[in-house]
Amino acid sequence: MGAMIDGGAEVRILCEERCGSTDLDVAALAARVGRDYSLIGRRCRCRITPGCAGWNHFYYLHGVFRPLWSDADLARWSSQRLAAMHRQ
Ligand SMILES: [Zn+2]
């Protein structure tokens, strides 16, 4: 993430439930979790809308938005989601 800050990258958070989007304060997050932290392949519970059950994904804005995850991450997340549904 240090390279992102040095490059002046913007990271946008999008909710998979489409409740909204917000810009991530990369410098503030790095101050908290360290510059070696990577957002690649990460997601978190929705922080955009209180009470929203969606997951937030990160986009890296560098000319264009690039998804910060791989097909493998997507497959892992969707299988987790299926497993969660089956447990209900
Ligand atoms: Zn949401």
PDB file of the backbone (N, CA, C, O) and the ligand in Angstrom, with CONECT records:
HET     ZN  A 101       1
ATOM      1  N   MET A   1       0.823  -1.203   0.000  1.00  0.00           N
ATOM      2  CA  MET A   1       0.000   0.000   0.000  1.00  0.00           C
ATOM      3  C   MET A   1       0.861   1.258   0.000  1.00  0.00           C
ATOM      4  O   MET A   1       0.413   2.320  -0.433  1.00  0.00           O
ATOM      5  N   GLY A   2       2.093   1.141   0.484  1.00  0.00           N
ATOM      6  CA  GLY A   2       2.987   2.283   0.460  1.00  0.00           C
ATOM      7  C   GLY A   2       3.179   2.825  -0.943  1.00  0.00           C
ATOM      8  O   GLY A   2       3.226   4.036  -1.157  1.00  0.00           O
ATOM      9  N   ALA A   3       3.289   1.903  -1.901  1.00  0.00           N
ATOM     10  CA  ALA A   3       3.473   2.312  -3.295  1.00  0.00           C
ATOM     11  C   ALA A   3       2.263   3.079  -3.796  1.00  0.00           C
ATOM     12  O   ALA A   3       2.388   4.019  -4.581  1.00  0.00           O
ATOM     13  N   MET A   4       1.090   2.668  -3.336  1.00  0.00           N
ATOM     14  CA  MET A   4      -0.140   3.362  -3.722  1.00  0.00           C
ATOM     15  C   MET A   4      -0.127   4.802  -3.231  1.00  0.00           C
ATOM     16  O   MET A   4      -0.495   5.727  -3.956  1.00  0.00           O
ATOM     17  N   ILE A   5       0.305   4.973  -1.982  1.00  0.00           N
ATOM     18  CA  ILE A   5       0.321   6.317  -1.401  1.00  0.00           C
ATOM     19  C   ILE A   5       1.331   7.178  -2.133  1.00  0.00           C
ATOM     20  O   ILE A   5       1.052   8.324  -2.483  1.00  0.00           O
ATOM     21  N   ASP A   6       2.511   6.614  -2.363  1.00  0.00           N
ATOM     22  CA  ASP A   6       3.555   7.360  -3.052  1.00  0.00           C
ATOM     23  C   ASP A   6       3.107   7.740  -4.456  1.00  0.00           C
ATOM     24  O   ASP A   6       3.476   8.799  -4.964  1.00  0.00           O
ATOM     25  N   GLY A   7       2.310   6.875  -5.085  1.00  0.00           N
ATOM     26  CA  GLY A   7       1.829   7.157  -6.430  1.00  0.00           C
ATOM     27  C   GLY A   7       0.596   8.036  -6.444  1.00  0.00           C
ATOM     28  O   GLY A   7       0.068   8.358  -7.508  1.00  0.00           O
ATOM     29  N   GLY A   8       0.134   8.424  -5.263  1.00  0.00           N
ATOM     30  CA  GLY A   8      -1.044   9.276  -5.184  1.00  0.00           C
ATOM     31  C   GLY A   8      -2.314   8.580  -5.651  1.00  0.00           C
ATOM     32  O   GLY A   8      -3.224   9.218  -6.181  1.00  0.00           O
ATOM     33  N   ALA A   9      -2.368   7.265  -5.451  1.00  0.00           N
ATOM     34  CA  ALA A   9      -3.516   6.513  -5.928  1.00  0.00           C
ATOM     35  C   ALA A   9      -4.745   6.811  -5.082  1.00  0.00           C
ATOM     36  O   ALA A   9      -4.658   7.116  -3.892  1.00  0.00           O
ATOM     37  N   GLU A  10      -5.873   6.712  -5.731  1.00  0.00           N
ATOM     38  CA  GLU A  10      -7.132   6.804  -5.018  1.00  0.00           C
ATOM     39  C   GLU A  10      -7.745   5.422  -4.985  1.00  0.00           C
ATOM     40  O   GLU A  10      -7.661   4.662  -5.950  1.00  0.00           O
ATOM     41  N   VAL A  11      -8.356   5.111  -3.873  1.00  0.00           N
ATOM     42  CA  VAL A  11      -9.051   3.848  -3.750  1.00  0.00           C
ATOM     43  C   VAL A  11     -10.511   4.144  -3.442  1.00  0.00           C
ATOM     44  O   VAL A  11     -10.829   4.918  -2.539  1.00  0.00           O
ATOM     45  N   ARG A  12     -11.363   3.531  -4.186  1.00  0.00           N
ATOM     46  CA  ARG A  12     -12.790   3.720  -3.971  1.00  0.00           C
ATOM     47  C   ARG A  12     -13.391   2.436  -3.436  1.00  0.00           C
ATOM     48  O   ARG A  12     -13.035   1.335  -3.858  1.00  0.00           O
ATOM     49  N   ILE A  13     -14.297   2.599  -2.510  1.00  0.00           N
ATOM     50  CA  ILE A  13     -14.990   1.455  -1.931  1.00  0.00           C
ATOM     51  C   ILE A  13     -16.376   1.375  -2.555  1.00  0.00           C
ATOM     52  O   ILE A  13     -17.131   2.346  -2.550  1.00  0.00           O
ATOM     53  N   LEU A  14     -16.694   0.212  -3.087  1.00  0.00           N
ATOM     54  CA  LEU A  14     -18.028   0.002  -3.636  1.00  0.00           C
ATOM     55  C   LEU A  14     -18.685  -1.144  -2.893  1.00  0.00           C
ATOM     56  O   LEU A  14     -18.050  -2.150  -2.577  1.00  0.00           O
ATOM     57  N   CYS A  15     -19.961  -0.974  -2.621  1.00  0.00           N
ATOM     58  CA  CYS A  15     -20.703  -2.015  -1.925  1.00  0.00           C
ATOM     59  C   CYS A  15     -21.338  -2.945  -2.944  1.00  0.00           C
ATOM     60  O   CYS A  15     -21.894  -2.492  -3.945  1.00  0.00           O
ATOM     61  N   GLU A  16     -21.256  -4.245  -2.690  1.00  0.00           N
ATOM     62  CA  GLU A  16     -21.842  -5.185  -3.645  1.00  0.00           C
ATOM     63  C   GLU A  16     -23.365  -5.108  -3.616  1.00  0.00           C
ATOM     64  O   GLU A  16     -24.025  -5.551  -4.556  1.00  0.00           O
ATOM     65  N   GLU A  17     -23.921  -4.557  -2.560  1.00  0.00           N
ATOM     66  CA  GLU A  17     -25.371  -4.363  -2.509  1.00  0.00           C
ATOM     67  C   GLU A  17     -25.770  -3.058  -3.182  1.00  0.00           C
ATOM     68  O   GLU A  17     -26.945  -2.691  -3.191  1.00  0.00           O
ATOM     69  N   ARG A  18     -24.791  -2.358  -3.745  1.00  0.00           N
ATOM     70  CA  ARG A  18     -25.028  -1.115  -4.472  1.00  0.00           C
ATOM     71  C   ARG A  18     -25.654  -0.050  -3.582  1.00  0.00           C
ATOM     72  O   ARG A  18     -26.420   0.785  -4.061  1.00  0.00           O
ATOM     73  N   CYS A  19     -25.337  -0.071  -2.300  1.00  0.00           N
ATOM     74  CA  CYS A  19     -25.918   0.931  -1.410  1.00  0.00           C
ATOM     75  C   CYS A  19     -25.175   2.247  -1.577  1.00  0.00           C
ATOM     76  O   CYS A  19     -25.665   3.291  -1.147  1.00  0.00           O
ATOM     77  N   GLY A  20     -24.019   2.211  -2.185  1.00  0.00           N
ATOM     78  CA  GLY A  20     -23.304   3.459  -2.379  1.00  0.00           C
ATOM     79  C   GLY A  20     -21.834   3.203  -2.587  1.00  0.00           C
ATOM     80  O   GLY A  20     -21.394   2.058  -2.687  1.00  0.00           O
ATOM     81  N   SER A  21     -21.085   4.268  -2.651  1.00  0.00           N
ATOM     82  CA  SER A  21     -19.640   4.153  -2.783  1.00  0.00           C
ATOM     83  C   SER A  21     -19.010   5.312  -2.039  1.00  0.00           C
ATOM     84  O   SER A  21     -19.641   6.346  -1.823  1.00  0.00           O
ATOM     85  N   THR A  22     -17.772   5.129  -1.655  1.00  0.00           N
ATOM     86  CA  THR A  22     -17.079   6.182  -0.950  1.00  0.00           C
ATOM     87  C   THR A  22     -15.599   6.061  -1.237  1.00  0.00           C
ATOM     88  O   THR A  22     -15.122   4.992  -1.620  1.00  0.00           O
ATOM     89  N   ASP A  23     -14.882   7.128  -1.059  1.00  0.00           N
ATOM     90  CA  ASP A  23     -13.441   7.078  -1.262  1.00  0.00           C
ATOM     91  C   ASP A  23     -12.766   6.628   0.028  1.00  0.00           C
ATOM     92  O   ASP A  23     -13.148   7.036   1.125  1.00  0.00           O
ATOM     93  N   LEU A  24     -11.771   5.793  -0.128  1.00  0.00           N
ATOM     94  CA  LEU A  24     -11.014   5.330   1.023  1.00  0.00           C
ATOM     95  C   LEU A  24      -9.886   6.319   1.300  1.00  0.00           C
ATOM     96  O   LEU A  24      -9.188   6.757   0.385  1.00  0.00           O
ATOM     97  N   ASP A  25      -9.721   6.659   2.564  1.00  0.00           N
ATOM     98  CA  ASP A  25      -8.600   7.510   2.949  1.00  0.00           C
ATOM     99  C   ASP A  25      -7.380   6.612   3.129  1.00  0.00           C
ATOM    100  O   ASP A  25      -7.112   6.106   4.219  1.00  0.00           O
ATOM    101  N   VAL A  26      -6.649   6.430   2.032  1.00  0.00           N
ATOM    102  CA  VAL A  26      -5.540   5.470   2.000  1.00  0.00           C
ATOM    103  C   VAL A  26      -4.485   5.830   3.047  1.00  0.00           C
ATOM    104  O   VAL A  26      -3.977   4.957   3.750  1.00  0.00           O
ATOM    105  N   ALA A  27      -4.162   7.115   3.146  1.00  0.00           N
ATOM    106  CA  ALA A  27      -3.118   7.539   4.084  1.00  0.00           C
ATOM    107  C   ALA A  27      -3.532   7.253   5.525  1.00  0.00           C
ATOM    108  O   ALA A  27      -2.715   6.828   6.341  1.00  0.00           O
ATOM    109  N   ALA A  28      -4.806   7.490   5.830  1.00  0.00           N
ATOM    110  CA  ALA A  28      -5.282   7.258   7.193  1.00  0.00           C
ATOM    111  C   ALA A  28      -5.272   5.767   7.519  1.00  0.00           C
ATOM    112  O   ALA A  28      -4.914   5.363   8.625  1.00  0.00           O
ATOM    113  N   LEU A  29      -5.675   4.947   6.529  1.00  0.00           N
ATOM    114  CA  LEU A  29      -5.682   3.508   6.755  1.00  0.00           C
ATOM    115  C   LEU A  29      -4.250   2.999   6.939  1.00  0.00           C
ATOM    116  O   LEU A  29      -3.987   2.169   7.809  1.00  0.00           O
ATOM    117  N   ALA A  30      -3.344   3.494   6.129  1.00  0.00           N
ATOM    118  CA  ALA A  30      -1.947   3.065   6.223  1.00  0.00           C
ATOM    119  C   ALA A  30      -1.361   3.450   7.581  1.00  0.00           C
ATOM    120  O   ALA A  30      -0.552   2.715   8.146  1.00  0.00           O
ATOM    121  N   ALA A  31      -1.774   4.603   8.096  1.00  0.00           N
ATOM    122  CA  ALA A  31      -1.290   5.031   9.403  1.00  0.00           C
ATOM    123  C   ALA A  31      -1.758   4.058  10.477  1.00  0.00           C
ATOM    124  O   ALA A  31      -1.096   3.880  11.499  1.00  0.00           O
ATOM    125  N   ARG A  32      -2.903   3.432  10.237  1.00  0.00           N
ATOM    126  CA  ARG A  32      -3.462   2.526  11.233  1.00  0.00           C
ATOM    127  C   ARG A  32      -2.911   1.111  11.078  1.00  0.00           C
ATOM    128  O   ARG A  32      -2.543   0.475  12.065  1.00  0.00           O
ATOM    129  N   VAL A  33      -2.853   0.621   9.842  1.00  0.00           N
ATOM    130  CA  VAL A  33      -2.518  -0.792   9.648  1.00  0.00           C
ATOM    131  C   VAL A  33      -1.101  -0.995   9.103  1.00  0.00           C
ATOM    132  O   VAL A  33      -0.625  -2.126   9.013  1.00  0.00           O
ATOM    133  N   GLY A  34      -0.439   0.088   8.747  1.00  0.00           N
ATOM    134  CA  GLY A  34       0.929  -0.032   8.247  1.00  0.00           C
ATOM    135  C   GLY A  34       0.977   0.010   6.735  1.00  0.00           C
ATOM    136  O   GLY A  34       0.034  -0.394   6.056  1.00  0.00           O
ATOM    137  N   ARG A  35       2.092   0.505   6.216  1.00  0.00           N
ATOM    138  CA  ARG A  35       2.217   0.667   4.773  1.00  0.00           C
ATOM    139  C   ARG A  35       2.368  -0.655   4.032  1.00  0.00           C
ATOM    140  O   ARG A  35       2.181  -0.716   2.817  1.00  0.00           O
ATOM    141  N   ASP A  36       2.707  -1.710   4.764  1.00  0.00           N
ATOM    142  CA  ASP A  36       2.877  -3.006   4.100  1.00  0.00           C
ATOM    143  C   ASP A  36       1.557  -3.731   3.893  1.00  0.00           C
ATOM    144  O   ASP A  36       1.500  -4.740   3.191  1.00  0.00           O
ATOM    145  N   TYR A  37       0.516  -3.226   4.494  1.00  0.00           N
ATOM    146  CA  TYR A  37      -0.799  -3.834   4.340  1.00  0.00           C
ATOM    147  C   TYR A  37      -1.225  -3.770   2.887  1.00  0.00           C
ATOM    148  O   TYR A  37      -0.983  -2.773   2.208  1.00  0.00           O
ATOM    149  N   SER A  38      -1.852  -4.821   2.412  1.00  0.00           N
ATOM    150  CA  SER A  38      -2.321  -4.836   1.033  1.00  0.00           C
ATOM    151  C   SER A  38      -3.834  -4.954   0.996  1.00  0.00           C
ATOM    152  O   SER A  38      -4.432  -5.702   1.770  1.00  0.00           O
ATOM    153  N   LEU A  39      -4.434  -4.221   0.103  1.00  0.00           N
ATOM    154  CA  LEU A  39      -5.892  -4.295  -0.065  1.00  0.00           C
ATOM    155  C   LEU A  39      -6.279  -5.346  -1.087  1.00  0.00           C
ATOM    156  O   LEU A  39      -7.462  -5.611  -1.302  1.00  0.00           O
ATOM    157  N   ILE A  40      -5.280  -5.943  -1.714  1.00  0.00           N
ATOM    158  CA  ILE A  40      -5.572  -6.899  -2.778  1.00  0.00           C
ATOM    159  C   ILE A  40      -6.200  -8.153  -2.189  1.00  0.00           C
ATOM    160  O   ILE A  40      -5.664  -8.765  -1.265  1.00  0.00           O
ATOM    161  N   GLY A  41      -7.329  -8.512  -2.737  1.00  0.00           N
ATOM    162  CA  GLY A  41      -8.016  -9.707  -2.276  1.00  0.00           C
ATOM    163  C   GLY A  41      -8.725  -9.517  -0.950  1.00  0.00           C
ATOM    164  O   GLY A  41      -9.112 -10.492  -0.306  1.00  0.00           O
ATOM    165  N   ARG A  42      -8.900  -8.268  -0.535  1.00  0.00           N
ATOM    166  CA  ARG A  42      -9.583  -8.014   0.733  1.00  0.00           C
ATOM    167  C   ARG A  42     -10.990  -7.500   0.478  1.00  0.00           C
ATOM    168  O   ARG A  42     -11.303  -6.940  -0.573  1.00  0.00           O
ATOM    169  N   ARG A  43     -11.792  -7.709   1.451  1.00  0.00           N
ATOM    170  CA  ARG A  43     -13.118  -7.106   1.439  1.00  0.00           C
ATOM    171  C   ARG A  43     -13.497  -6.903   2.888  1.00  0.00           C
ATOM    172  O   ARG A  43     -12.864  -7.461   3.785  1.00  0.00           O
ATOM    173  N   CYS A  44     -14.502  -6.122   3.119  1.00  0.00           N
ATOM    174  CA  CYS A  44     -14.962  -5.937   4.489  1.00  0.00           C
ATOM    175  C   CYS A  44     -16.466  -5.752   4.465  1.00  0.00           C
ATOM    176  O   CYS A  44     -17.063  -5.470   3.425  1.00  0.00           O
ATOM    177  N   ARG A  45     -17.056  -5.914   5.619  1.00  0.00           N
ATOM    178  CA  ARG A  45     -18.484  -5.681   5.738  1.00  0.00           C
ATOM    179  C   ARG A  45     -18.776  -4.223   5.431  1.00  0.00           C
ATOM    180  O   ARG A  45     -17.953  -3.342   5.679  1.00  0.00           O
ATOM    181  N   CYS A  46     -19.944  -3.988   4.894  1.00  0.00           N
ATOM    182  CA  CYS A  46     -20.299  -2.646   4.433  1.00  0.00           C
ATOM    183  C   CYS A  46     -20.088  -1.606   5.522  1.00  0.00           C
ATOM    184  O   CYS A  46     -20.589  -1.734   6.639  1.00  0.00           O
ATOM    185  N   ARG A  47     -19.338  -0.582   5.169  1.00  0.00           N
ATOM    186  CA  ARG A  47     -19.134   0.540   6.084  1.00  0.00           C
ATOM    187  C   ARG A  47     -19.791   1.791   5.543  1.00  0.00           C
ATOM    188  O   ARG A  47     -19.698   2.862   6.144  1.00  0.00           O
ATOM    189  N   ILE A  48     -20.445   1.658   4.423  1.00  0.00           N
ATOM    190  CA  ILE A  48     -21.024   2.833   3.776  1.00  0.00           C
ATOM    191  C   ILE A  48     -22.381   3.153   4.388  1.00  0.00           C
ATOM    192  O   ILE A  48     -22.674   4.301   4.723  1.00  0.00           O
ATOM    193  N   THR A  49     -23.198   2.124   4.525  1.00  0.00           N
ATOM    194  CA  THR A  49     -24.539   2.310   5.059  1.00  0.00           C
ATOM    195  C   THR A  49     -24.689   1.465   6.324  1.00  0.00           C
ATOM    196  O   THR A  49     -24.550   0.243   6.261  1.00  0.00           O
ATOM    197  N   PRO A  50     -24.967   2.085   7.460  1.00  0.00           N
ATOM    198  CA  PRO A  50     -25.169   1.302   8.687  1.00  0.00           C
ATOM    199  C   PRO A  50     -26.292   0.301   8.497  1.00  0.00           C
ATOM    200  O   PRO A  50     -27.366   0.643   8.003  1.00  0.00           O
ATOM    201  N   GLY A  51     -26.039  -0.928   8.890  1.00  0.00           N
ATOM    202  CA  GLY A  51     -27.073  -1.947   8.793  1.00  0.00           C
ATOM    203  C   GLY A  51     -27.075  -2.702   7.478  1.00  0.00           C
ATOM    204  O   GLY A  51     -27.783  -3.700   7.347  1.00  0.00           O
ATOM    205  N   CYS A  52     -26.298  -2.250   6.497  1.00  0.00           N
ATOM    206  CA  CYS A  52     -26.238  -2.938   5.216  1.00  0.00           C
ATOM    207  C   CYS A  52     -25.447  -4.234   5.386  1.00  0.00           C
ATOM    208  O   CYS A  52     -24.392  -4.245   6.020  1.00  0.00           O
ATOM    209  N   ALA A  53     -25.963  -5.326   4.817  1.00  0.00           N
ATOM    210  CA  ALA A  53     -25.332  -6.633   4.991  1.00  0.00           C
ATOM    211  C   ALA A  53     -24.359  -6.948   3.870  1.00  0.00           C
ATOM    212  O   ALA A  53     -23.787  -8.038   3.845  1.00  0.00           O
ATOM    213  N   GLY A  54     -24.156  -6.027   2.945  1.00  0.00           N
ATOM    214  CA  GLY A  54     -23.294  -6.290   1.793  1.00  0.00           C
ATOM    215  C   GLY A  54     -21.823  -6.268   2.162  1.00  0.00           C
ATOM    216  O   GLY A  54     -21.438  -5.882   3.266  1.00  0.00           O
ATOM    217  N   TRP A  55     -21.019  -6.693   1.205  1.00  0.00           N
ATOM    218  CA  TRP A  55     -19.568  -6.635   1.351  1.00  0.00           C
ATOM    219  C   TRP A  55     -19.047  -5.458   0.541  1.00  0.00           C
ATOM    220  O   TRP A  55     -19.568  -5.147  -0.530  1.00  0.00           O
ATOM    221  N   ASN A  56     -18.042  -4.828   1.047  1.00  0.00           N
ATOM    222  CA  ASN A  56     -17.392  -3.743   0.322  1.00  0.00           C
ATOM    223  C   ASN A  56     -16.155  -4.266  -0.370  1.00  0.00           C
ATOM    224  O   ASN A  56     -15.370  -5.013   0.215  1.00  0.00           O
ATOM    225  N   HIS A  57     -15.986  -3.872  -1.617  1.00  0.00           N
ATOM    226  CA  HIS A  57     -14.800  -4.225  -2.391  1.00  0.00           C
ATOM    227  C   HIS A  57     -14.041  -2.947  -2.712  1.00  0.00           C
ATOM    228  O   HIS A  57     -14.609  -1.855  -2.729  1.00  0.00           O
ATOM    229  N   PHE A  58     -12.769  -3.102  -2.962  1.00  0.00           N
ATOM    230  CA  PHE A  58     -11.929  -1.937  -3.194  1.00  0.00           C
ATOM    231  C   PHE A  58     -11.536  -1.832  -4.664  1.00  0.00           C
ATOM    232  O   PHE A  58     -11.161  -2.819  -5.297  1.00  0.00           O
ATOM    233  N   TYR A  59     -11.626  -0.644  -5.177  1.00  0.00           N
ATOM    234  CA  TYR A  59     -11.154  -0.360  -6.530  1.00  0.00           C
ATOM    235  C   TYR A  59      -9.985   0.610  -6.431  1.00  0.00           C
ATOM    236  O   TYR A  59      -9.998   1.562  -5.650  1.00  0.00           O
ATOM    237  N   TYR A  60      -9.004   0.344  -7.225  1.00  0.00           N
ATOM    238  CA  TYR A  60      -7.803   1.155  -7.257  1.00  0.00           C
ATOM    239  C   TYR A  60      -7.904   2.067  -8.472  1.00  0.00           C
ATOM    240  O   TYR A  60      -7.950   1.604  -9.612  1.00  0.00           O
ATOM    241  N   LEU A  61      -7.936   3.354  -8.213  1.00  0.00           N
ATOM    242  CA  LEU A  61      -8.072   4.310  -9.307  1.00  0.00           C
ATOM    243  C   LEU A  61      -6.701   4.762  -9.766  1.00  0.00           C
ATOM    244  O   LEU A  61      -5.981   5.468  -9.060  1.00  0.00           O
ATOM    245  N   HIS A  62      -6.368   4.337 -10.959  1.00  0.00           N
ATOM    246  CA  HIS A  62      -5.070   4.737 -11.519  1.00  0.00           C
ATOM    247  C   HIS A  62      -5.315   4.921 -13.009  1.00  0.00           C
ATOM    248  O   HIS A  62      -4.976   4.060 -13.822  1.00  0.00           O
ATOM    249  N   GLY A  63      -5.902   6.044 -13.349  1.00  0.00           N
ATOM    250  CA  GLY A  63      -6.358   6.237 -14.718  1.00  0.00           C
ATOM    251  C   GLY A  63      -7.723   5.609 -14.890  1.00  0.00           C
ATOM    252  O   GLY A  63      -8.700   6.288 -15.206  1.00  0.00           O
ATOM    253  N   VAL A  64      -7.781   4.327 -14.681  1.00  0.00           N
ATOM    254  CA  VAL A  64      -9.060   3.619 -14.676  1.00  0.00           C
ATOM    255  C   VAL A  64      -9.177   2.888 -13.347  1.00  0.00           C
ATOM    256  O   VAL A  64      -8.183   2.672 -12.653  1.00  0.00           O
ATOM    257  N   PHE A  65     -10.387   2.516 -13.009  1.00  0.00           N
ATOM    258  CA  PHE A  65     -10.571   1.697 -11.812  1.00  0.00           C
ATOM    259  C   PHE A  65     -10.172   0.275 -12.120  1.00  0.00           C
ATOM    260  O   PHE A  65     -10.618  -0.321 -13.101  1.00  0.00           O
ATOM    261  N   ARG A  66      -9.328  -0.253 -11.267  1.00  0.00           N
ATOM    262  CA  ARG A  66      -8.938  -1.649 -11.412  1.00  0.00           C
ATOM    263  C   ARG A  66      -9.436  -2.408 -10.206  1.00  0.00           C
ATOM    264  O   ARG A  66      -9.190  -1.992  -9.074  1.00  0.00           O
ATOM    265  N   PRO A  67     -10.122  -3.500 -10.414  1.00  0.00           N
ATOM    266  CA  PRO A  67     -10.569  -4.297  -9.268  1.00  0.00           C
ATOM    267  C   PRO A  67      -9.360  -4.845  -8.528  1.00  0.00           C
ATOM    268  O   PRO A  67      -8.409  -5.338  -9.135  1.00  0.00           O
ATOM    269  N   LEU A  68      -9.415  -4.751  -7.212  1.00  0.00           N
ATOM    270  CA  LEU A  68      -8.303  -5.258  -6.402  1.00  0.00           C
ATOM    271  C   LEU A  68      -8.594  -6.678  -5.933  1.00  0.00           C
ATOM    272  O   LEU A  68      -8.450  -7.007  -4.755  1.00  0.00           O
ATOM    273  N   TRP A  69      -8.998  -7.492  -6.866  1.00  0.00           N
ATOM    274  CA  TRP A  69      -9.163  -8.895  -6.515  1.00  0.00           C
ATOM    275  C   TRP A  69      -8.984  -9.720  -7.764  1.00  0.00           C
ATOM    276  O   TRP A  69      -9.005  -9.198  -8.879  1.00  0.00           O
ATOM    277  N   SER A  70      -8.810 -10.987  -7.575  1.00  0.00           N
ATOM    278  CA  SER A  70      -8.587 -11.888  -8.699  1.00  0.00           C
ATOM    279  C   SER A  70      -9.807 -12.778  -8.878  1.00  0.00           C
ATOM    280  O   SER A  70     -10.707 -12.794  -8.039  1.00  0.00           O
ATOM    281  N   ASP A  71      -9.826 -13.501  -9.955  1.00  0.00           N
ATOM    282  CA  ASP A  71     -10.909 -14.452 -10.166  1.00  0.00           C
ATOM    283  C   ASP A  71     -10.954 -15.480  -9.047  1.00  0.00           C
ATOM    284  O   ASP A  71     -12.024 -15.951  -8.660  1.00  0.00           O
ATOM    285  N   ALA A  72      -9.770 -15.826  -8.527  1.00  0.00           N
ATOM    286  CA  ALA A  72      -9.722 -16.805  -7.440  1.00  0.00           C
ATOM    287  C   ALA A  72     -10.403 -16.247  -6.198  1.00  0.00           C
ATOM    288  O   ALA A  72     -11.125 -16.966  -5.508  1.00  0.00           O
ATOM    289  N   ASP A  73     -10.175 -14.960  -5.909  1.00  0.00           N
ATOM    290  CA  ASP A  73     -10.839 -14.351  -4.760  1.00  0.00           C
ATOM    291  C   ASP A  73     -12.350 -14.378  -4.938  1.00  0.00           C
ATOM    292  O   ASP A  73     -13.096 -14.717  -4.020  1.00  0.00           O
ATOM    293  N   LEU A  74     -12.785 -14.012  -6.144  1.00  0.00           N
ATOM    294  CA  LEU A  74     -14.222 -13.997  -6.423  1.00  0.00           C
ATOM    295  C   LEU A  74     -14.830 -15.372  -6.215  1.00  0.00           C
ATOM    296  O   LEU A  74     -15.902 -15.507  -5.625  1.00  0.00           O
ATOM    297  N   ALA A  75     -14.134 -16.392  -6.705  1.00  0.00           N
ATOM    298  CA  ALA A  75     -14.630 -17.759  -6.574  1.00  0.00           C
ATOM    299  C   ALA A  75     -14.715 -18.144  -5.093  1.00  0.00           C
ATOM    300  O   ALA A  75     -15.670 -18.784  -4.655  1.00  0.00           O
ATOM    301  N   ARG A  76     -13.694 -17.739  -4.338  1.00  0.00           N
ATOM    302  CA  ARG A  76     -13.669 -18.054  -2.911  1.00  0.00           C
ATOM    303  C   ARG A  76     -14.844 -17.360  -2.217  1.00  0.00           C
ATOM    304  O   ARG A  76     -15.546 -17.968  -1.409  1.00  0.00           O
ATOM    305  N   TRP A  77     -15.048 -16.082  -2.542  1.00  0.00           N
ATOM    306  CA  TRP A  77     -16.110 -15.337  -1.886  1.00  0.00           C
ATOM    307  C   TRP A  77     -17.482 -15.902  -2.239  1.00  0.00           C
ATOM    308  O   TRP A  77     -18.354 -16.011  -1.377  1.00  0.00           O
ATOM    309  N   SER A  78     -17.670 -16.260  -3.505  1.00  0.00           N
ATOM    310  CA  SER A  78     -18.998 -16.732  -3.871  1.00  0.00           C
ATOM    311  C   SER A  78     -19.241 -18.111  -3.275  1.00  0.00           C
ATOM    312  O   SER A  78     -20.382 -18.445  -2.956  1.00  0.00           O
ATOM    313  N   SER A  79     -18.200 -18.918  -3.116  1.00  0.00           N
ATOM    314  CA  SER A  79     -18.429 -20.224  -2.498  1.00  0.00           C
ATOM    315  C   SER A  79     -18.710 -20.052  -1.009  1.00  0.00           C
ATOM    316  O   SER A  79     -19.496 -20.802  -0.430  1.00  0.00           O
ATOM    317  N   GLN A  80     -18.066 -19.060  -0.390  1.00  0.00           N
ATOM    318  CA  GLN A  80     -18.369 -18.779   1.018  1.00  0.00           C
ATOM    319  C   GLN A  80     -19.809 -18.321   1.171  1.00  0.00           C
ATOM    320  O   GLN A  80     -20.500 -18.681   2.124  1.00  0.00           O
ATOM    321  N   ARG A  81     -20.243 -17.519   0.211  1.00  0.00           N
ATOM    322  CA  ARG A  81     -21.600 -16.999   0.279  1.00  0.00           C
ATOM    323  C   ARG A  81     -22.605 -18.140   0.127  1.00  0.00           C
ATOM    324  O   ARG A  81     -23.621 -18.174   0.821  1.00  0.00           O
ATOM    325  N   LEU A  82     -22.319 -19.065  -0.776  1.00  0.00           N
ATOM    326  CA  LEU A  82     -23.195 -20.221  -0.959  1.00  0.00           C
ATOM    327  C   LEU A  82     -23.237 -21.058   0.309  1.00  0.00           C
ATOM    328  O   LEU A  82     -24.298 -21.505   0.744  1.00  0.00           O
ATOM    329  N   ALA A  83     -22.061 -21.262   0.893  1.00  0.00           N
ATOM    330  CA  ALA A  83     -21.994 -22.060   2.115  1.00  0.00           C
ATOM    331  C   ALA A  83     -22.815 -21.392   3.217  1.00  0.00           C
ATOM    332  O   ALA A  83     -23.511 -22.065   3.977  1.00  0.00           O
ATOM    333  N   ALA A  84     -22.729 -20.058   3.297  1.00  0.00           N
ATOM    334  CA  ALA A  84     -23.475 -19.336   4.309  1.00  0.00           C
ATOM    335  C   ALA A  84     -24.976 -19.489   4.087  1.00  0.00           C
ATOM    336  O   ALA A  84     -25.746 -19.633   5.036  1.00  0.00           O
ATOM    337  N   MET A  85     -25.380 -19.457   2.807  1.00  0.00           N
ATOM    338  CA  MET A  85     -26.808 -19.592   2.503  1.00  0.00           C
ATOM    339  C   MET A  85     -27.306 -20.968   2.899  1.00  0.00           C
ATOM    340  O   MET A  85     -28.429 -21.119   3.380  1.00  0.00           O
ATOM    341  N   HIS A  86     -26.459 -21.974   2.694  1.00  0.00           N
ATOM    342  CA  HIS A  86     -26.895 -23.336   2.996  1.00  0.00           C
ATOM    343  C   HIS A  86     -26.998 -23.583   4.486  1.00  0.00           C
ATOM    344  O   HIS A  86     -27.728 -24.464   4.941  1.00  0.00           O
ATOM    345  N   ARG A  87     -26.248 -22.782   5.241  1.00  0.00           N
ATOM    346  CA  ARG A  87     -26.322 -22.960   6.690  1.00  0.00           C
ATOM    347  C   ARG A  87     -27.590 -22.358   7.279  1.00  0.00           C
ATOM    348  O   ARG A  87     -27.987 -22.711   8.390  1.00  0.00           O
ATOM    349  N   GLN A  88     -28.227 -21.457   6.545  1.00  0.00           N
ATOM    350  CA  GLN A  88     -29.390 -20.756   7.098  1.00  0.00           C
ATOM    351  C   GLN A  88     -30.637 -21.621   7.102  1.00  0.00           C
ATOM    352  O   GLN A  88     -31.697 -21.172   7.536  1.00  0.00           O
TER     353      GLN A  88
HETATM  354 ZN    ZN A 101     -23.716  -1.584   1.603  1.00  0.00          ZN2+
END
